[in-house]
């Protein structure tokens, strides 16, 4: 499984109602400004203490941040912890807003 997934592929998974967790690793203030529906917020700094309690290592996890840098770091960490189906949303929520949902505020 690739480390990154495009916004278009995530949209297709949502449309298919495929089972996966959309994990937003931004800060709460960022999440309040703009978020993808049904995403789960665990800030990047909380991932090491929360991941094993709140995430299923067997589930497909798509990690989201602002531009894709934090989500790639978290994806790498999750993969090292045995979350083999973790992927980073390429371009983050910024790309999601530009390519999928233009009503979603950018910042």
C-alpha positions in Angstrom: 0.0 0.0 0.0 1.4 3.4 -0.9 2.3 5.9 1.8 0.2 8.6 0.1 -3.3 8.6 -1.3 -4.8 11.3 -3.5 -7.9 13.4 -2.6 -9.7 11.9 -5.5 -9.1 8.3 -4.3 -10.3 9.2 -0.8 -13.4 10.8 -2.3 -14.0 7.6 -4.3 -13.7 5.5 -1.0 -16.1 7.9 0.7 -18.6 7.5 -2.2 -18.2 3.7 -2.1 -18.8 3.9 1.7 -15.6 1.8 2.1 -14.6 1.2 5.7 -11.7 3.4 6.8 -10.8 6.0 9.5 -10.1 9.5 8.5 -7.6 10.7 11.1 -7.0 14.4 11.3 -3.8 15.2 13.1 -4.0 19.0 13.1 -4.5 21.2 16.1 -8.1 21.7 17.5 -8.2 25.3 16.3 -7.4 24.1 12.8 -10.0 21.4 13.0 -12.6 24.0 14.0 -11.8 26.1 11.0 -12.1 23.4 8.4 -12.7 19.7 8.5 -13.7 16.7 6.4 -17.0 15.2 7.6 -16.7 12.2 9.9 -13.0 12.7 10.6 -11.5 11.9 13.9 -9.2 14.4 15.6 -6.1 13.3 17.4 -3.5 16.1 17.3 0.0 15.0 16.1 1.5 15.5 19.5 -1.1 13.1 21.1 -0.6 10.3 18.6 2.1 8.4 20.5 -0.1 8.2 23.6 -3.5 7.7 21.9 -2.9 5.7 18.8 -2.9 2.2 20.4 -6.0 3.0 22.5 -8.1 4.8 19.8 -7.1 3.3 16.5 -7.4 -0.2 15.1 -4.1 -1.4 13.6 -6.0 -3.6 11.1 -8.1 -0.8 9.8 -7.4 1.4 6.8 -6.4 4.8 8.2 -6.1 7.9 6.1 -4.2 10.7 7.9 -5.0 14.3 7.2 -3.2 17.6 8.1 -3.0 21.0 6.5 -0.6 20.4 3.5 0.5 16.8 4.0 3.7 17.1 6.0 2.5 16.3 9.5 0.2 13.5 8.1 3.2 11.9 6.3 5.2 12.0 9.6 2.3 10.4 11.5 1.8 7.8 8.7 5.5 6.8 8.9 5.2 6.5 12.7 2.0 4.5 12.5 3.5 2.1 9.9 6.5 1.6 12.3 4.0 0.7 15.0 2.3 -2.0 12.9 -0.5 0.1 11.4 0.3 -1.3 7.9 -2.8 0.3 6.2 -2.0 3.9 7.2 -1.8 6.4 4.4 -1.3 10.2 4.2 -3.7 12.4 2.3 -1.5 14.0 -0.4 -1.7 17.8 -0.1 -3.7 17.7 3.1 -7.0 19.4 3.7 -5.8 22.3 1.5 -5.7 19.9 -1.6 -9.1 18.5 -0.5 -10.6 21.9 -0.6 -9.0 22.8 -4.0 -9.9 19.5 -5.7 -12.9 18.0 -4.0 -14.9 20.4 -1.8 -14.4 24.1 -2.7 -16.9 25.1 0.0 -14.4 23.9 2.6 -12.5 27.0 4.0 -8.8 27.2 3.4 -6.4 28.9 5.7 
